[in-house]
Amino acid sequence: MNRFVAHNFFAKLAIFFSLLISISACQEVFAQVGTRPDTGPGESYVMSQISIIASEKPSLSRTQRVEDLANWVNGENLNKVDKRDIEGLASMLNESDDSVSFWVAVALSHIGQRAALAVPLLQQRLDYVSCIRTNGVAPEFSSAQAIHAAFLKIGAIPKAVVCR
């Protein structure tokens, strides 16, 4: 009985390690190509995620997906972000869901000066979130702080907000 258990354990362990090796090999291939397995031909990872996020209704999973995208943009994937990706991210600042705008602004701040083309939409969103009055939600819990950080990282100065 002990031989069977030991053999079964080692067989499962061998399968586990072969799967890890396969996953590692796939990640290296996709890293070299610059795309992920869930993107179509010629489509960037950022644009594929924006498409998915845009089709979802506001929810925690949607917010998590945008946060994951912002984290993906940061670091080693930063050089994979192109102008079209930045334009796609900037267009998401028009979302009614402020948590999406928050994480989009974080992603744009990771990109830095290359995201300068997003400044007009960042300003527009900053004007909006700075002037809205919501019941029970303090203004300090908005995308405004992330937008200010994006302005700083991009090297731009936001215009003064005038609420009417």
C-alpha positions as CSV (number, residue, x, y, z in Angstrom):
1,M,0.0,0.0,0.0
2,N,2.8,2.4,0.9
3,R,4.5,1.8,-2.5
4,F,1.3,2.6,-4.3
5,V,0.8,5.9,-2.3
6,A,4.5,6.9,-2.9
7,H,4.3,6.1,-6.6
8,N,1.0,8.0,-6.9
9,F,2.5,11.0,-5.1
10,F,5.6,11.1,-7.3
11,A,3.5,10.7,-10.5
12,K,1.4,13.7,-9.4
13,L,4.6,15.6,-8.5
14,A,6.1,14.9,-12.0
15,I,2.9,16.1,-13.7
16,F,2.9,19.2,-11.6
17,F,6.5,20.1,-12.5
18,S,6.0,19.4,-16.2
19,L,3.0,21.8,-16.1
20,L,5.1,24.4,-14.4
21,I,7.8,24.0,-17.1
22,S,5.2,24.3,-19.8
23,I,3.7,27.4,-18.3
24,S,7.1,29.0,-17.9
25,A,8.0,28.3,-21.5
26,C,4.7,29.8,-22.7
27,Q,5.3,32.9,-20.6
28,E,8.8,33.3,-22.2
29,V,7.4,33.0,-25.7
30,F,4.7,35.5,-25.0
31,A,7.1,37.9,-23.4
32,Q,9.3,37.8,-26.5
33,V,6.3,38.4,-28.8
34,G,4.9,41.2,-26.7
35,T,1.4,39.8,-26.5
36,R,-0.5,37.6,-24.1
37,P,-2.5,34.4,-25.0
38,D,-5.8,36.2,-24.5
39,T,-5.2,38.7,-27.3
40,G,-6.1,38.4,-30.9
41,P,-3.6,38.7,-33.8
42,G,-2.1,42.2,-33.9
43,E,-4.1,43.3,-30.8
44,S,-2.2,44.5,-27.8
45,Y,-2.8,43.2,-24.3
46,V,-3.9,46.7,-23.2
47,M,-6.5,47.1,-26.0
48,S,-7.9,43.6,-25.4
49,Q,-8.4,44.4,-21.8
50,I,-9.9,47.8,-22.6
51,S,-12.4,46.0,-24.9
52,I,-13.4,43.6,-22.1
53,I,-13.7,46.3,-19.5
54,A,-15.8,48.5,-21.8
55,S,-18.2,45.7,-22.3
56,E,-18.7,45.0,-18.6
57,K,-21.2,46.6,-16.3
58,P,-19.8,48.5,-13.3
59,S,-18.8,45.9,-10.7
60,L,-16.0,45.0,-8.4
61,S,-14.6,42.5,-11.0
62,R,-14.5,45.3,-13.5
63,T,-12.6,47.6,-11.1
64,Q,-10.2,44.7,-10.4
65,R,-9.6,44.2,-14.1
66,V,-8.6,47.8,-14.5
67,E,-6.4,47.6,-11.4
68,D,-4.7,44.5,-12.9
69,L,-4.2,46.4,-16.2
70,A,-2.6,49.3,-14.3
71,N,-0.3,46.9,-12.5
72,W,0.5,45.1,-15.8
73,V,1.5,48.5,-17.4
74,N,3.9,49.1,-14.6
75,G,7.4,47.7,-14.8
76,E,8.6,45.3,-17.4
77,N,5.5,45.7,-19.6
78,L,5.9,49.4,-19.9
79,N,7.8,49.2,-23.2
80,K,4.9,47.2,-24.7
81,V,2.5,50.2,-24.3
82,D,2.1,52.2,-27.5
83,K,0.3,55.3,-28.6
84,R,-2.9,53.4,-29.4
85,D,-2.9,51.9,-25.9
86,I,-2.5,55.3,-24.3
87,E,-5.3,56.7,-26.4
88,G,-7.5,53.7,-25.4
89,L,-6.7,54.2,-21.7
90,A,-7.4,57.9,-22.0
91,S,-10.7,57.3,-23.5
92,M,-11.7,55.3,-20.4
93,L,-11.5,58.5,-18.3
94,N,-14.9,59.3,-19.7
95,E,-16.4,56.4,-17.7
96,S,-19.1,57.1,-15.2
97,D,-17.5,54.7,-12.8
98,D,-14.9,56.7,-10.9
99,S,-13.0,53.6,-9.7
100,V,-12.2,52.9,-13.4
101,S,-11.0,56.4,-13.8
102,F,-8.8,56.1,-10.7
103,W,-7.0,53.0,-12.1
104,V,-6.7,54.4,-15.6
105,A,-5.0,57.5,-14.1
106,V,-2.7,55.2,-12.2
107,A,-1.8,53.4,-15.4
108,L,-1.2,56.7,-17.2
109,S,1.1,57.8,-14.4
110,H,3.1,54.6,-14.8
111,I,3.5,55.5,-18.5
112,G,4.7,59.0,-17.6
113,Q,5.7,61.6,-20.2
114,R,4.6,59.3,-23.2
115,A,1.0,59.7,-21.8
116,A,1.1,63.5,-22.4
117,L,-1.6,63.1,-25.1
118,A,-4.0,62.1,-22.3
119,V,-3.6,65.5,-20.5
120,P,-6.8,67.0,-22.0
121,L,-9.0,64.1,-20.9
122,L,-7.2,64.0,-17.5
123,Q,-8.1,67.7,-17.0
124,Q,-11.7,67.1,-18.1
125,R,-12.0,64.2,-15.6
126,L,-10.3,66.2,-12.8
127,D,-12.8,69.1,-13.4
128,Y,-15.7,66.7,-13.2
129,V,-14.6,64.8,-10.1
130,S,-13.5,67.9,-8.3
131,C,-16.9,69.6,-8.7
132,I,-19.4,66.7,-8.2
133,R,-21.2,66.5,-4.9
134,T,-22.2,63.0,-4.0
135,N,-24.3,61.9,-1.0
136,G,-22.2,60.4,1.7
137,V,-18.9,60.1,-0.4
138,A,-16.2,62.4,0.7
139,P,-14.5,64.1,-2.2
140,E,-11.1,62.8,-1.1
141,F,-12.3,59.3,-2.2
142,S,-12.2,60.0,-5.9
143,S,-9.9,59.6,-8.9
144,A,-8.7,63.2,-8.3
145,Q,-5.6,62.1,-6.4
146,A,-4.6,59.6,-9.0
147,I,-5.2,62.2,-11.7
148,H,-2.9,64.7,-9.9
149,A,-0.3,62.0,-9.6
150,A,-0.6,61.3,-13.4
151,F,-0.1,65.0,-14.1
152,L,3.0,65.0,-12.0
153,K,4.5,61.9,-13.7
154,I,3.6,63.2,-17.1
155,G,5.2,66.5,-16.3
156,A,2.1,68.6,-16.9
157,I,0.4,71.1,-14.6
158,P,-3.4,70.8,-14.2
159,K,-5.4,74.0,-14.7
160,A,-7.3,75.4,-11.7
161,V,-10.7,73.9,-11.3
162,V,-13.6,76.2,-11.2
163,C,-16.9,74.7,-10.2
164,R,-20.1,76.3,-11.4
